[in-house]
Structures are given as C-alpha cells and as structure tokens.
C-alpha cells in the first residue's frame, strides 16, 4: 500500500462528493414526501442540516490548509456516525438505508487511501452491527415503534453478515480500482514529463545545429590566426598572455559547441566489443590529467578493475557517459568525499553501472529536472552533460534511476540490456 498522503484537491473532491450525496438524499426525501404525503420526523431534517453545517466547517478547515489527512479522517468518522443516525431514524435493518455506508467506503478508498477504505468498511460493520444488535435485543429502543418487527435471530444474523460482506467487498474492489487509477495517474505524469523532455531535446538539437554552423568555422579561423600571430611574436609578454587567453577561451567555446552537436547529430552505434572497466579507467586518467579529479580530496572505490566487463557499442559513447556522470558527482563534492563506481551483470537484470557519491545530494526539484537540457543544479553548469547521458543510454535501450536526498549523497543506476538484447 502507498504511504498515506492527501492533496488539497483530493480533500476538496471529498467535500464535493459528500455534498452531492447528501443533496441527492435530501431531494429524494422531498420527492417522496410530496408524492406520498408522508412526513419526515424533525430529527431527520436535523441530521440533514447537520451534514450541511459540518460541510461548512470542513470547507473552512480546507481553506486553512493544514493537517489535511487528519481532516479527511475526521470527516470520514463523523460521516459514519451521521449515517448510523440516519439508518437508526429510518428503521435500521427494516430499511435499505444502510447502503449509505457504501458511499463513505467509496469516498475513503478513492480520496484518502486503501487503508482508509478498509477502516471505513470495518467501522461501518461495527456501527451497523451495534445498531442492529442493540435494537434486536432491546438495548436500544426503536426510533419509531412501528419499525419494530418480529424477526428470528437467524434472519437478523444472516442480513447482518450479508451487510458486512457487502461493506468488505466494496472496500476491496474500490481499493483495487483506486490502485489502478493511481498507477495510471503516475504513468501519465511520467509520460508527460518524458514528452516535455523530448521536446526540449529536439529544441536543443535545432539550436545546436544553427550555432554549430554559425560559430564553429569563424571560431576556428580566429583561433588559428591567433596561434599564428603568437608563434611569430617575440618579446612583449603581455601580448602573448592575451593571445593565450584568446586561444584558451576559443577552445572552451569549441567544447561547448561539441556538447550542442551531441544533440544535433544522430547517435551512431558502432557495435564493437569494448571493455567498460578499461574505458572507465581511461576516463578517470583523462580527468586526472586535465585537473578535474583531485586524488587527494576524492577517494575512488569500485570493482571496475577487478574483472573484464565486456559489452558492445561505441567506445566514445561510454567514455562520454562516464565523464559526465563522474563530473557531476565531483561537482556535488566540492570538499571531497568518496566516489563508488561499480558494475554488476546478471541475466535477469542486465548490466548495471552504479555511480554513488557522498556529496550534497539533490532536492526533489533537482531530481525531476536532472536530465532536462539547460537545467543545472550547479551555478556554473550548462545543463547538457546529464541530458547527453540520458540520450545515449536510451540509444542503447537502457534506463536510468536516480536515488538522492539532500545532504545524503546521490546514487545513479544505469541499466543496459544484455548483449543479445541490444539492437
């Protein structure tokens, strides 16, 4: 069962649902009164009025917006008590008004949780059973003496057990239905996020192609010209320093363009056999040489050097995946920490690559936007590295799972299909 949680809109739906039911009962009572000429006891009208007064109180609590789950349970219990009062007024077992319990069970299952649905069914059974037994054995007087009827104990017991079975069956089927609805809602929300992400990726691709064509060639020309001037320059250290800055920044912009081109150019999978452990080690050596990985601050652990991890694909793709994941983990550990890099291979689960750091972790918002292009949880980031990882992993029919909490580090699990399943 899911963890109990209720949204404000769900609580509002509960309010509207109960108002709809009680209004329908009130209208039906008026129609019956006018069509048969039979009057209703004042206490029945008081009970109806009580429903509306409580609805007003519930609505004010809803506007308050606190303790929503407690509000929902309070409404449920009060509704069951008022329903019991209405069943007692109308004649208890001699009438079919006990079907009102079913509406409370349905509302609890759909709006609150499965646990609330079963609780509503159990309370309905207890309250209705207490009412029936109390009136049958004379512990509770009939509200209207005309409702008293001579029924044998077996008939009363049978009808009571039948009512209990109906309550339980309604709770069971409504919980099954509500569980399916919640799964469908989650799936739709996930599909919507995926659609938005793909649209962002497509837009990034279009921007990439335009930028690459408009900037790359002039940038190369500028960098080449400055390098030529620098080679011919003698003396004047200040001019040489400025030229070095131009060359360095030109390379940085060129790297940015390469990241954009990862979106613009369709991925080409070269199915050559590679050793992922060796590629990961080469990536780490490259990062150490470039100064991105400080071995004194970051302790690296893992099984990537223990055995050969064979796979098929483009080596550059996997290096790019490793580079971006490790780079992101290092950014999350500005003061240093532990970085775990492990591979696991099984016929049932496929090949898993797990990157775990002891960094600052991520908020729920950062997790939801982790692979969205141009969104970065770090101030200096461009928001393209992990978006590139996601696209490459999906090109190999893989999946990505992220586990992270603020202050407790991050674990990213990449699952790739077995060699025979990779198309």
C-alpha positions, -999 to +999 in steps of 0.1 A: +000+000+000+011+035-007+022+059+021-009+078+033-009+113+018-037+135+006-036+166-016-057+196-011-076+190-044-084+154-032-098+168+001-119+192-020-132+164-041-142+146-009-161+176+003-179+179-031-187+142-032-203+141+002-223+173-006-235+156-038-247+125-020-265+143+009-281+167-015-294+138-036-308+121-005-325+154+006-341+159-028-352+123-028-368+127+006-387+158-006-400+140-036-411+110-015-428+134+009-448+152-017-457+121-037-469+100-007-480+127+017-459+111+045-440+134+067-404+130+079-395+134+116-378+166+125-347+148+137-342+135+101-342+171+089-318+180+117-295+152+106-295+166+070-289+201+084-260+187+105-244+174+073-245+208+057-232+226+088-204+201+091-197+207+054-193+244+060-169+237+089-149+212+067-147+238+040-133+264+064-107+238+076-099+231+040-092+268+034-069+267+065-049+241+046-032+223+075-034+187+087-052+176+056-050+139+063-064+144+098-092+164+083-101+137+059-102+110+087-123+133+109-148+138+081-149+101+075-157+092+111-183+120+115-200+109+083-202+073+095-217+085+128-243+106+110-251+078+086-257+055+116-281+081+130-300+083+097-302+045+095-315+044+130-341+070+123-353+053+091-357+019+108-324+001+109-325-034+095-360-030+082-349-005+056-323-003+029-308+030+040-277+012+053-265+014+017-253+049+027-223+033+043-212+022+009-207+058-002-185+066+027-164+035+019-161+045-017-150+081-008-124+068+017-109+045-009-108+069-038-098+101-019-077+090+011-060+056+008-066+019+007-061+017+045-089+043+049-112+022+027-108-008+049-111+013+080-144+027+067-157-008+060-147-020+094-163+010+112-194+006+091-197-030+101-192-022+138-216+007+139-243-011+119-238-043+139-241-024+172-273-007+159-289-039+147-280-060+178-290-032+201-324-028+187-330-066+183-321-074+219-339-043+232-308-025+244-317+004+220-353+014+216-366+017+180-369+053+170-404+046+157-423+018+174-438+009+140-403-002+129-403-030+154-408-063+138-406-099+149-377-114+131-360-146+141-324-144+152-312-164+122-327-140+097-312-110+116-278-126+117-279-135+080-288-100+070-261-086+092-234-108+078-246-101+043-242-063+050-208-069+064-198-089+033-211-061+011-190-035+030-159-056+028-164-064-009-170-027-018-138-018+001-118-045-017-130-036-052-127+001-047-092-003-034-083-023-064-099+003-087-082+032-069-048+015-070-052+011-108-062+047-111-032+059-091-009+038-112-024+052-144-021+088-130+016+082-122+022+067-156+005+097-173+026+121-153+057+103-162+048+102-199+041+139-198+075+146-183+091+124-209+072+142-237+083+176-224+119+163-221+119+150-256+106+184-269+134+201-250+159+177-266+145+184-300+147+221-295+183+217-282+191+198-314+178+226-336+197+252-316+228+231-317+228+228-355+223+265-360+250+275-335+275+250-349+272+262-384+272+299-375+300+299-349+323+269-354+340+280-387+347+316-377+359+304-343+384+280-358+396+308-381+401+332-352+419+305-331+442+296-360+451+332-367+459+340-331+481+309-328+500+320-360+505+355-346+516+341-313+542+319-330+557+349-348+556+372-318+589+378-300+590+395-266+561+415-251+548+390-225+516+409-220+505+404-257+515+367-255+494+363-224+463+380-240+467+357-271+469+327-248+436+338-232+420+341-266+432+306-276+421+290-243+386+306-244+382+296-281+388+260-271+363+263-243+336+276-267+346+248-291+339+223-264+306+238-257+297+235-294+307+199-293+282+193-265+255+210-285+264+189-315+257+158-294+220+167-297+221+178-333+238+148-348+220+114-345+239+089-324+257+062-344+261+029-325+293+010-335+288-025-322+324-033-315+333-052-283+347-030-256+359-034-220+338-010-200+361-012-170+391-003-191+372+026-207+362+038-173+398+037-160+409+056-192+383+082-185+395+087-149+431+090-161+420+117-186+402+136-158+433+134-136+455+147-164+430+176-171+430+185-134+393+177-130+399+149-105+419+155-073+430+122-059+438+137-025+403+151-020+382+123-037+386+086-028+375+063-056+363+028-050+348+001-072+351-032-090+358-017-124+394-030-124+387-064-108+375-082-139+368-076-176+334-061-183+326-069-219+299-051-239+292-039-274+289-003-285+308+029-294+337+034-270+333+072-273+297+070-262+306+052-230+335+075-222+311+104-226+286+087-202+314+081-177+329+116-180+296+134-175+284+112-146+317+115-127+320+152-134+285+157-119+295+137-088+327+157-084+307+189-085+285+176-057+316+170-035+334+204-035+351+195-002+359+160-014+344+126-004+340+091-016+331+081-052+320+045-058+320+031-093+307-005-097+295-028-125+270-057-119+260-081-146+231-107-144+209-124-169+177-112-152+186-075-146+211-069-174+243-048-170+242-022-142+266+007-138+263+024-104+278+058-096+274+067-059+289+098-042+288+112-007+281+148-019+254+173-012+226+153-027+196+167-046+162+182-038+131+168-054+130+196-079+166+189-090+159+152-093+129+159-115+149+182-138+182+163-137+181+153-173+164+183-187+186+203-212+198+237-200+188+230-164+217+227-140+218+223-102+252+240-102+256+277-108+284+272-134+268+243-152+253+244-187+227+216-181+239+195-211+261+168-196+234+146-180+209+153-208+235+138-231+239+108-208+202+101-208+200+103-246+230+080-251+216+055-226+182+055-243+200+049-276+212+016-261+177+008-249+189+014-213+173+030-183+184+055-156+174+055-120+183+083-095+183+079-057+192+111-039+184+131-008+197+165+003+228+160+025+229+122+019+246+119-014+235+106-048+233+072-065+227+069-102+220+035-116+223+029-154+208-004-166+217-017-201+202-047-218+222-079-223+243-081-254+218-103-272+190-078-265+209-047-277+196-037-312 
